[in-house]
Amino acid sequence: MRQVLRQKRIAALAAFFGACLSGSALGGEPCHYTWVQVPNPSGWTCRAQSINNLGHVAGYLLNAGESYRGFIWTPEAGTVILPRPAGVASMQIHDLNDVGHAVGELHGLPVVGSVPFFWDGQDVIQIQMPAGSRNGWAWSLNNLDQVVGQFDAGGRVHAFFWEKGVFTDLTSITGPGTAIPNSIDDRSRIAGSYGQQAFLIEDDGFHLFHQPAPLVSSGCSELSNGGFAAGYGSSFELGDPNNTASGVVWTPGQTQVLSTGIPRTSILFWGINESGRAVGARGHTSYQPLVWQGGAMMELYDLMLPPPPARPAIWYVTKINRSGQIVISASGALRGAVVLSPQWLAGDLTGDCRVTFSDLSILLSHFGSPAGAYPAGDVDGDGDVDLVDLAVVLEQFGE
């Protein structure tokens, strides 16, 4: 009964605001992305791994015949190469937070192989693994400087959590299976893959994500503060020559599985933001970048203005930030890292390039959500849905 009354209230509010705005004309210019290339240092090529909410990019540099080097790019400072600790052959950065701190791994160290590290803006701090461990990777950190990653010990893969120098093996939470934590959000929730299924760790314990048929496996690449998660799944068993991946988006209310319907052509999602906008790629041997939201999936190349000089061979799309900026890595005419900035209305919550009753309905259905919930309809990205968000949608309604 409460749900029915809530739906009636939403419908009444939508009708009221629709009457107020009946003079607005639908339409307007199509949404698009402007773009800028991250400068490649002389002799190096940037491969982006992360973009924070300030539009800063991090990843690694590569040079044929030489080792990898970590970098951070900002519009103000340009491309800065991180110092390589003594004895380290190469390093990679996987994630960057809004404070400018980063995580990744160091390669070439004797005995242990790779070691996870934390960059505090001044120094590279090695994350000390338990005695006897080998090959560690730090995959993600949040704005609290909490870090998650994996390491090898006792002949199997362990997930870990690290904060302020304290290392915690998550086996007591995940159990003895192989758990790879790919993401941690600002509410300290951890997501990744556990064996053949995506998992989530939150305050009330360890959970497996919904894996609808015909999927037989899944993994979560990223979890946003808004409770949206994105990743991949497959309906084929490992080793099947026809194996293809489907893009998977978990929203607070349902699971979306997106496939191409073309044999051996996959969709992989690598990032998602608080508005539920997911980014990834589609292809087989050569991948093209995609953006998806609210059921609409579009190729990023077709939305880039001005058009790039030539359609690049995209390596992958990595991350999307709160404001919808996307970072990709490309070859050919766009060799290196490229940042795409959305040029469309903030009130477009469905991603269909218009602000209509669909967007208003999303906002009203979450109106009054408490601070820190990051629900759908949070237009300004401050964690709640209030009159400020409503004012934006009403102002842009019909555009």
Secondary structure per residue as TSV (DSSP state, phi and psi in degrees):
chain	resnum	aa	ss	phi	psi
A	1	M	-	360.0	-42.7
A	2	R	H	-62.7	-37.9
A	3	Q	H	-65.3	-41.0
A	4	V	H	-63.1	-45.0
A	5	L	H	-62.9	-37.8
A	6	R	H	-64.1	-43.7
A	7	Q	H	-64.2	-38.7
A	8	K	H	-65.2	-38.1
A	9	R	H	-65.1	-42.0
A	10	I	H	-62.1	-44.6
A	11	A	H	-62.6	-40.4
A	12	A	H	-65.8	-43.0
A	13	L	H	-64.0	-42.1
A	14	A	H	-62.4	-41.7
A	15	A	H	-64.1	-40.7
A	16	F	H	-62.3	-49.5
A	17	F	H	-68.5	-32.3
A	18	G	H	-63.5	-40.2
A	19	A	H	-64.5	-39.0
A	20	C	H	-64.2	-31.0
A	21	L	T	-109.4	19.5
A	22	S	T	-63.5	-18.2
A	23	G	T	-80.9	-9.2
A	24	S	-	-74.2	142.5
A	25	A	-	-101.8	133.7
A	26	L	-	-73.6	154.9
A	27	G	-	130.1	-142.6
A	28	G	-	103.0	171.2
A	29	E	S	-70.5	147.4
A	30	P	-	-61.6	148.0
A	31	C	-	-71.1	153.6
A	32	H	E	-156.8	176.9
A	33	Y	E	-120.9	130.9
A	34	T	E	-85.3	162.0
A	35	W	E	-146.6	155.2
A	36	V	E	-141.2	140.4
A	37	Q	E	-90.0	133.9
A	38	V	-	-72.1	124.4
A	39	P	-	-60.1	131.3
A	40	N	-	-84.0	123.6
A	41	P	-	-58.5	150.8
A	42	S	T	-53.1	123.0
A	43	G	T	86.4	-1.4
A	44	W	-	-124.3	160.5
A	45	T	E	-125.9	131.4
A	46	C	E	-81.1	132.7
A	47	R	E	-118.4	115.7
A	48	A	E	-81.7	143.3
A	49	Q	E	-122.2	-21.7
A	50	S	E	-156.8	152.7
A	51	I	E	-136.1	131.0
A	52	N	-	-92.2	-177.5
A	53	N	T	-74.0	-5.7
A	54	L	T	-94.9	-2.7
A	55	G	S	85.1	12.5
A	56	H	-	-85.0	145.7
A	57	V	E	-119.1	143.7
A	58	A	E	-137.5	155.9
A	59	G	E	174.6	-138.5
A	60	Y	E	-141.0	154.4
A	61	L	E	-102.2	143.4
A	62	L	E	-131.1	150.2
A	63	N	-	-144.8	125.2
A	64	A	T	-50.7	124.3
A	65	G	T	87.9	-4.7
A	66	E	S	-123.6	169.2
A	67	S	-	-81.7	169.3
A	68	Y	-	-77.1	151.4
A	69	R	E	-133.2	140.1
A	70	G	E	-76.6	145.9
A	71	F	E	-141.0	156.6
A	72	I	E	-131.9	131.2
A	73	W	E	-116.7	132.4
A	74	T	E	-130.9	151.6
A	75	P	T	-59.0	-29.3
A	76	E	T	-79.0	-45.3
A	77	A	T	-99.7	-11.7
A	78	G	E	78.6	-155.8
A	79	T	E	-90.0	112.9
A	80	V	E	-106.8	125.6
A	81	I	E	-88.8	126.3
A	82	L	-	-71.1	147.5
A	83	P	-	-65.8	142.2
A	84	R	-	-98.4	118.8
A	85	P	-	-59.1	154.8
A	86	A	T	-58.4	136.4
A	87	G	T	84.5	-5.0
A	88	V	-	-91.6	128.9
A	89	A	-	-80.7	-39.7
A	90	S	E	-157.1	166.7
A	91	M	E	-149.8	151.1
A	92	Q	E	-133.5	145.2
A	93	I	E	-106.1	135.9
A	94	H	E	-110.9	-25.0
A	95	D	E	-151.0	152.9
A	96	L	E	-139.3	130.4
A	97	N	-	-99.1	-178.0
A	98	D	T	-75.5	-10.5
A	99	V	T	-87.5	-9.4
A	100	G	S	91.0	11.9
A	101	H	-	-91.0	152.6
A	102	A	E	-140.7	161.6
A	103	V	E	-135.8	159.0
A	104	G	E	179.3	-145.8
A	105	E	E	-145.3	153.3
A	106	L	E	-104.9	137.8
A	107	H	E	-115.1	155.6
A	108	G	E	90.4	6.5
A	109	L	E	-76.0	141.8
A	110	P	T	-66.0	151.5
A	111	V	T	72.1	-56.4
A	112	V	T	-89.1	-15.1
A	113	G	E	78.4	-113.7
A	114	S	E	-96.6	149.0
A	115	V	E	-130.7	132.2
A	116	P	E	-68.6	148.9
A	117	F	E	-137.9	161.5
A	118	F	E	-125.5	127.0
A	119	W	E	-100.6	118.4
A	120	D	-	-95.9	13.9
A	121	G	S	95.5	-15.4
A	122	Q	S	-126.8	-41.9
A	123	D	-	-134.0	153.8
A	124	V	E	-89.3	114.6
A	125	I	E	-105.0	117.7
A	126	Q	E	-72.0	132.4
A	127	I	-	-85.8	112.7
A	128	Q	-	-75.4	121.7
A	129	M	-	-89.7	163.9
A	130	P	-	-58.8	153.7
A	131	A	T	-55.5	136.0
A	132	G	T	88.2	-4.3
A	133	S	-	-78.9	156.1
A	134	R	E	-138.4	156.7
A	135	N	E	51.4	81.4
A	136	G	E	-109.6	148.6
A	137	W	E	-135.1	135.0
A	138	A	E	-102.4	117.5
A	139	W	E	-97.8	-31.9
A	140	S	E	-152.7	150.7
A	141	L	E	-143.7	156.2
A	142	N	-	-108.5	-173.1
A	143	N	T	-78.8	-0.3
A	144	L	T	-95.7	4.6
A	145	D	-	63.5	28.5
A	146	Q	-	-87.9	136.0
A	147	V	E	-122.5	140.9
A	148	V	E	-126.8	151.8
A	149	G	E	-171.8	-160.8
A	150	Q	E	-139.5	159.5
A	151	F	E	-153.5	160.3
A	152	D	E	-100.7	130.2
A	153	A	E	-156.3	138.6
A	154	G	T	61.8	27.1
A	155	G	T	82.1	10.7
A	156	R	E	-147.3	168.6
A	157	V	E	-87.2	132.4
A	158	H	E	-115.5	147.1
A	159	A	E	-92.1	147.1
A	160	F	E	-134.2	158.1
A	161	F	E	-125.1	134.9
A	162	W	E	-134.1	134.4
A	163	E	E	-150.4	123.4
A	164	K	T	51.9	43.8
A	165	G	T	86.2	-4.4
A	166	V	E	-99.1	120.8
A	167	F	E	-100.6	128.4
A	168	T	E	-124.9	121.5
A	169	D	E	-76.3	123.3
A	170	L	T	-86.0	8.5
A	171	T	H	-58.5	-33.8
A	172	S	H	-64.3	-21.5
A	173	I	H	-96.4	-45.0
A	174	T	H	-80.8	-24.2
A	175	G	-	90.7	-175.3
A	176	P	S	-78.9	-6.4
A	177	G	S	-71.1	170.3
A	178	T	-	-78.4	113.2
A	179	A	E	-116.5	124.0
A	180	I	E	-117.2	106.8
A	181	P	E	-84.9	113.6
A	182	N	E	-95.8	-16.1
A	183	S	E	-153.7	144.4
A	184	I	E	-135.8	130.2
A	185	D	-	-97.1	-178.5
A	186	D	T	-76.0	-1.7
A	187	R	T	-102.3	13.8
A	188	S	-	65.9	20.7
A	189	R	-	-84.9	141.1
A	190	I	E	-118.8	135.3
A	191	A	E	-135.3	155.1
A	192	G	E	177.0	-144.5
A	193	S	E	-123.4	139.0
A	194	Y	E	-125.8	102.3
A	195	G	T	63.1	-112.4
A	196	Q	T	-110.3	20.8
A	197	Q	E	-146.5	144.4
A	198	A	E	-68.0	145.4
A	199	F	E	-131.2	163.7
A	200	L	E	-139.7	133.1
A	201	I	E	-113.2	123.0
A	202	E	E	-137.6	-168.9
A	203	D	T	-55.8	-36.8
A	204	D	T	-93.0	12.9
A	205	G	E	120.9	-158.9
A	206	F	E	-99.6	130.4
A	207	H	E	-134.2	154.1
A	208	L	E	-101.5	136.8
A	209	F	-	-66.9	153.5
A	210	H	-	-60.1	131.0
A	211	Q	-	-125.8	88.1
A	212	P	-	-71.4	151.5
A	213	A	T	-64.7	144.7
A	214	P	T	-95.0	16.9
A	215	L	-	-63.3	136.9
A	216	V	S	-113.6	-6.4
A	217	S	E	-153.8	156.6
A	218	S	E	-161.2	158.9
A	219	G	E	-149.7	147.3
A	220	C	E	-102.1	124.9
A	221	S	E	-87.3	-39.2
A	222	E	E	-152.4	145.4
A	223	L	E	-120.2	126.8
A	224	S	-	-95.0	165.4
A	225	N	T	-62.0	-23.2
A	226	G	T	-81.7	2.3
A	227	G	S	88.0	0.9
A	228	F	-	-83.0	143.2
A	229	A	E	-134.5	149.6
A	230	A	E	-137.5	150.2
A	231	G	E	-174.9	-132.1
A	232	Y	E	-154.2	161.5
A	233	G	E	-156.5	169.1
A	234	S	E	-145.5	145.0
A	235	S	S	-99.6	6.8
A	236	F	S	-111.3	144.9
A	237	E	-	-71.5	153.9
A	238	L	T	-56.8	136.6
A	239	G	T	93.5	-12.2
A	240	D	-	-69.4	125.4
A	241	P	T	-63.2	-19.7
A	242	N	T	-92.3	10.7
A	243	N	-	-59.0	125.7
A	244	T	-	-134.4	155.3
A	245	A	-	-103.2	146.3
A	246	S	E	-110.2	144.3
A	247	G	E	-75.2	138.9
A	248	V	E	-127.3	132.8
A	249	V	E	-124.7	123.5
A	250	W	E	-101.1	116.7
A	251	T	-	-102.3	168.1
A	252	P	S	-57.2	-19.1
A	253	G	S	-115.8	-16.2
A	254	Q	-	-160.0	172.5
A	255	T	E	-116.9	126.0
A	256	Q	E	-106.3	127.1
A	257	V	E	-116.5	123.1
A	258	L	E	-120.1	123.8
A	259	S	-	-128.2	162.8
A	260	T	-	-85.7	-24.9
A	261	G	S	76.0	4.7
A	262	I	S	-107.9	125.3
A	263	P	T	-53.1	136.0
A	264	R	T	61.9	22.3
A	265	T	-	-117.6	119.1
A	266	S	E	-106.3	159.3
A	267	I	E	-121.7	129.2
A	268	L	E	-128.3	127.8
A	269	F	E	-102.7	133.0
A	270	W	E	-114.3	-19.1
A	271	G	E	-148.1	157.3
A	272	I	E	-155.3	146.9
A	273	N	-	-113.0	-173.7
A	274	E	T	-64.6	-22.5
A	275	S	T	-88.8	-0.5
A	276	G	-	81.9	17.8
A	277	R	-	-87.3	120.4
A	278	A	E	-107.1	150.0
A	279	V	E	-128.8	148.4
A	280	G	E	-173.0	-150.9
A	281	A	E	-149.7	157.6
A	282	R	E	-129.6	137.2
A	283	G	E	158.1	-167.2
A	284	H	S	-127.2	-74.4
A	285	T	S	-98.5	-26.3
A	286	S	S	-123.6	129.4
A	287	Y	E	-108.6	141.8
A	288	Q	E	-114.1	142.0
A	289	P	E	-77.9	146.3
A	290	L	E	-127.9	153.7
A	291	V	E	-129.8	139.9
A	292	W	E	-136.9	138.6
A	293	Q	E	-160.7	134.9
A	294	G	T	58.1	30.4
A	295	G	T	93.8	-10.6
A	296	A	E	-98.3	125.0
A	297	M	E	-120.9	126.7
A	298	M	E	-133.3	150.2
A	299	E	E	-78.5	130.2
A	300	L	G	-63.2	-35.8
A	301	Y	G	-57.0	-38.4
A	302	D	G	-72.7	-13.1
A	303	L	G	-104.0	2.1
A	304	M	B	-87.6	124.9
A	305	L	S	-130.7	133.2
A	306	P	S	-66.1	156.2
A	307	P	-	-58.7	138.3
A	308	P	-	-58.4	157.1
A	309	P	S	-60.0	-27.4
A	310	A	S	-158.3	151.6
A	311	R	-	-65.2	114.6
A	312	P	-	-78.7	158.7
A	313	A	-	-85.1	105.4
A	314	I	E	-77.6	130.3
A	315	W	E	-73.7	-54.6
A	316	Y	E	-171.4	159.2
A	317	V	E	-99.7	132.5
A	318	T	E	-100.2	-66.8
A	319	K	E	-137.3	162.7
A	320	I	E	-133.7	137.3
A	321	N	-	-98.7	-176.5
A	322	R	T	-60.7	-37.4
A	323	S	T	-83.9	-0.8
A	324	G	-	95.3	4.9
A	325	Q	-	-68.8	140.9
A	326	I	E	-123.9	142.7
A	327	V	E	-118.6	134.6
A	328	I	E	-127.3	163.9
A	329	S	E	-119.8	133.5
A	330	A	E	-135.9	164.2
A	331	S	-	-120.3	179.7
A	332	G	G	76.2	-134.1
A	333	A	G	-64.4	-24.5
A	334	L	G	-111.9	41.4
A	335	R	B	-56.8	120.4
A	336	G	E	117.7	-151.3
A	337	A	E	-99.9	141.4
A	338	V	E	-132.4	133.3
A	339	V	E	-104.6	125.6
A	340	L	E	-107.3	130.3
A	341	S	E	-114.4	126.3
A	342	P	E	-70.6	137.8
A	343	Q	E	-119.1	68.9
A	344	W	S	-148.4	175.5
A	345	L	-	-73.1	139.1
A	346	A	T	-63.1	-27.7
A	347	G	T	-76.7	-3.1
A	348	D	-	-80.2	87.9
A	349	L	-	-84.7	-18.9
A	350	T	S	-92.3	-16.6
A	351	G	S	81.6	16.6
A	352	D	S	-96.3	11.5
A	353	C	S	73.0	18.0
A	354	R	S	-142.3	156.7
A	355	V	-	-111.3	108.8
A	356	T	-	-132.0	-168.9
A	357	F	H	-60.7	-29.1
A	358	S	H	-61.5	-43.3
A	359	D	H	-68.7	-41.3
A	360	L	H	-63.1	-38.6
A	361	S	H	-64.8	-41.2
A	362	I	H	-60.0	-46.6
A	363	L	H	-63.5	-47.0
A	364	L	H	-66.3	-31.8
A	365	S	H	-69.4	-17.4
A	366	H	T	-116.9	9.5
A	367	F	T	-62.3	133.7
A	368	G	T	88.9	5.3
A	369	S	-	-59.3	143.0
A	370	P	-	-69.1	157.9
A	371	A	T	-58.9	139.9
A	372	G	T	88.0	-0.9
A	373	A	-	-82.8	-25.1
A	374	Y	-	47.1	56.8
A	375	P	-	-82.4	169.4
A	376	A	T	-60.4	140.8
A	377	G	T	98.2	-5.1
A	378	D	-	-79.3	83.8
A	379	V	T	-65.3	-43.4
A	380	D	T	-89.5	0.5
A	381	G	-	69.3	24.6
A	382	D	S	-94.5	4.6
A	383	G	S	102.9	-10.5
A	384	D	S	-135.8	176.6
A	385	V	-	-121.9	113.0
A	386	D	-	-137.6	-164.5
A	387	L	H	-64.8	-27.2
A	388	V	H	-63.5	-45.4
A	389	D	H	-64.4	-43.1
A	390	L	H	-61.7	-40.7
A	391	A	H	-62.1	-38.0
A	392	V	H	-64.1	-47.6
A	393	V	H	-63.4	-42.2
A	394	L	H	-65.5	-38.7
A	395	E	H	-65.1	-35.6
A	396	Q	H	-96.2	-1.8
A	397	F	T	-56.8	132.3
A	398	G	T	89.1	-4.9
A	399	E	-	-89.3	360.0
